[in-house]
Amino acid sequence: MHELSFAQQILESVVREAEEYPGHKVIRIKMRAADALALEPASLRFCLEAIAVGTVAEGAAIEFEETSPEIECPRCGRGPAESRFDAICPQCGAAAVIVASTDLVIEEIELNEHDG
C-alpha cells in the first residue's frame, strides 16, 4: 500500500503550512493527483485520517481528485486523452503522444477561525 508513504508526505506538508498560523486547525485538505500514480482515494483518505490523529489536521475533510493523462498532438497541441491507451488525437485524428503526469498537488489547505 504505497498510499501510506504519500499520506505521510502530504501530512508533513500540511502541518508545516499550518504551523505558520498558530492557534488554527486544518479543516479541509484538497488534493489533485495524476491517475498514473495509481492512488486509491479511499486508501489514501484512510491513511491520512489515521496518521493525522493528534496533529492540527486531525478530523480534516479530505478532497481528492484524479486527473487523466493528456495527449500531445503535433497538429492541435495538448489536450485531454480519450483514454490512457489510445494515442490518437480526438480533435484531428493524428497520431499523438500520451503525456502521463505523475503530479500530486495540494491545492488548498483550509483552516478554521482563530481560537481567540
ROKOL-983218 format. One record per residue (C-alpha): residue number from 0; residue in one letter; x negated, y negated, z. Coordinates in pm, 1 decimal, padded with zeros to 6 digits. Layout:
ROKOL-983218
[NUM,A,[X,Y,Z]]
...
//
This chain:
ROKOL-983218
[0,M,[00000.0,00000.0,00000.0]]
[1,H,[-00203.7,-00295.1,-00126.3]]
[2,E,[00073.0,-00533.5,-00017.3]]
[3,L,[-00080.4,-00545.0,00330.9]]
[4,S,[-00405.9,-00698.7,00207.7]]
[5,F,[-00209.9,-00957.3,00008.3]]
[6,A,[00008.9,-01028.6,00312.2]]
[7,Q,[-00298.9,-01085.9,00528.6]]
[8,Q,[-00443.6,-01336.1,00281.1]]
[9,I,[-00108.9,-01514.1,00244.5]]
[10,L,[-00062.8,-01538.4,00620.6]]
[11,E,[-00415.7,-01674.6,00669.3]]
[12,S,[-00348.3,-01946.7,00411.3]]
[13,V,[-00007.6,-02034.7,00555.8]]
[14,V,[-00136.9,-02052.2,00914.1]]
[15,R,[-00434.5,-02264.7,00804.9]]
[16,E,[-00198.3,-02511.3,00634.3]]
[17,A,[00045.7,-02516.4,00927.0]]
[18,E,[-00237.4,-02597.2,01169.8]]
[19,E,[-00254.1,-02939.5,01001.7]]
[20,Y,[00086.4,-03012.6,01161.5]]
[21,P,[00065.9,-02926.5,01533.9]]
[22,G,[00397.9,-02850.8,01702.8]]
[23,H,[00564.1,-02729.3,01383.0]]
[24,K,[00667.9,-02376.9,01287.1]]
[25,V,[00685.0,-02229.9,00939.1]]
[26,I,[01047.4,-02162.4,00849.7]]
[27,R,[01009.5,-02069.6,00481.0]]
[28,I,[00735.4,-01942.2,00250.1]]
[29,K,[00796.9,-01946.6,-00124.4]]
[30,M,[00560.8,-01749.4,-00349.5]]
[31,R,[00522.8,-01665.8,-00716.2]]
[32,A,[00326.5,-01360.4,-00831.4]]
[33,A,[00244.8,-01211.0,-01167.4]]
[34,D,[00410.1,-00875.8,-01223.1]]
[35,A,[00069.2,-00744.1,-01331.2]]
[36,L,[-00023.3,-00741.9,-00960.9]]
[37,A,[00236.2,-00465.4,-00913.7]]
[38,L,[00352.1,-00602.2,-00579.1]]
[39,E,[00666.5,-00453.4,-00435.8]]
[40,P,[00864.0,-00751.0,-00298.2]]
[41,A,[01026.7,-00554.6,-00015.5]]
[42,S,[00691.6,-00410.2,00096.6]]
[43,L,[00521.2,-00749.8,00082.1]]
[44,R,[00804.2,-00905.8,00280.5]]
[45,F,[00789.2,-00625.0,00539.5]]
[46,C,[00410.9,-00658.5,00578.4]]
[47,L,[00429.5,-01036.4,00612.4]]
[48,E,[00705.4,-01017.7,00871.4]]
[49,A,[00514.5,-00755.9,01071.0]]
[50,I,[00180.5,-00935.8,01083.5]]
[51,A,[00334.6,-01281.4,01138.8]]
[52,V,[00460.0,-01185.0,01485.9]]
[53,G,[00303.6,-01420.8,01738.6]]
[54,T,[00199.0,-01678.2,01475.7]]
[55,V,[00354.6,-02006.6,01360.0]]
[56,A,[00503.0,-01810.6,01069.2]]
[57,E,[00697.4,-01563.0,01282.5]]
[58,G,[01056.1,-01539.6,01158.4]]
[59,A,[00991.8,-01744.0,00842.9]]
[60,A,[01213.7,-01675.2,00541.7]]
[61,I,[01008.4,-01527.6,00258.9]]
[62,E,[01098.4,-01601.9,-00101.8]]
[63,F,[00921.1,-01407.9,-00372.1]]
[64,E,[00944.6,-01449.3,-00748.5]]
[65,E,[00773.3,-01227.5,-01004.7]]
[66,T,[00653.7,-01385.0,-01326.4]]
[67,S,[00646.4,-01199.6,-01655.5]]
[68,P,[00349.5,-01182.0,-01887.1]]
[69,E,[00316.8,-01425.9,-02173.0]]
[70,I,[00204.7,-01385.2,-02530.5]]
[71,E,[-00036.3,-01597.8,-02722.2]]
[72,C,[00069.7,-01627.8,-03084.9]]
[73,P,[-00171.7,-01764.9,-03345.7]]
[74,R,[00122.1,-01942.2,-03516.3]]
[75,C,[00352.4,-02052.8,-03233.0]]
[76,G,[00120.1,-02087.9,-02938.0]]
[77,R,[00201.8,-01945.6,-02599.5]]
[78,G,[00534.9,-01828.5,-02464.2]]
[79,P,[00715.8,-01557.7,-02268.8]]
[80,A,[00670.5,-01198.5,-02382.6]]
[81,E,[00977.8,-00995.9,-02474.2]]
[82,S,[00824.3,-00700.5,-02292.1]]
[83,R,[00493.9,-00620.7,-02131.8]]
[84,F,[00416.3,-00365.9,-02404.9]]
[85,D,[00518.3,-00548.6,-02722.9]]
[86,A,[00266.2,-00793.3,-02868.1]]
[87,I,[00496.6,-00929.8,-03137.2]]
[88,C,[00594.8,-01296.1,-03118.1]]
[89,P,[00972.1,-01322.2,-03062.2]]
[90,Q,[00975.6,-01657.6,-03248.5]]
[91,C,[00797.9,-01578.6,-03575.4]]
[92,G,[00725.1,-01204.2,-03570.3]]
[93,A,[00347.0,-01245.6,-03594.1]]
[94,A,[00106.7,-01018.0,-03411.7]]
[95,A,[00020.8,-01178.2,-03078.6]]
[96,V,[-00189.6,-01107.4,-02772.5]]
[97,I,[-00033.0,-01030.3,-02434.9]]
[98,V,[-00176.5,-01254.7,-02165.9]]
[99,A,[-00134.4,-01084.5,-01830.4]]
[100,S,[-00168.4,-01322.4,-01540.7]]
[101,T,[-00292.0,-01200.0,-01204.5]]
[102,D,[-00196.3,-01511.3,-01008.9]]
[103,L,[-00033.8,-01515.9,-00669.1]]
[104,V,[00063.5,-01870.6,-00576.9]]
[105,I,[00208.1,-02000.5,-00252.9]]
[106,E,[00439.4,-02263.9,-00398.4]]
[107,E,[00595.0,-02402.7,-00080.5]]
[108,I,[00549.6,-02382.6,00293.0]]
[109,E,[00845.6,-02537.0,00473.6]]
[110,L,[00804.6,-02646.5,00833.7]]
[111,N,[01067.2,-02721.5,01095.7]]
[112,E,[01118.7,-03062.6,01250.6]]
[113,H,[00858.2,-03157.3,01510.5]]
[114,D,[00939.4,-03033.6,01863.2]]
[115,G,[00901.5,-03367.3,02035.9]]
//
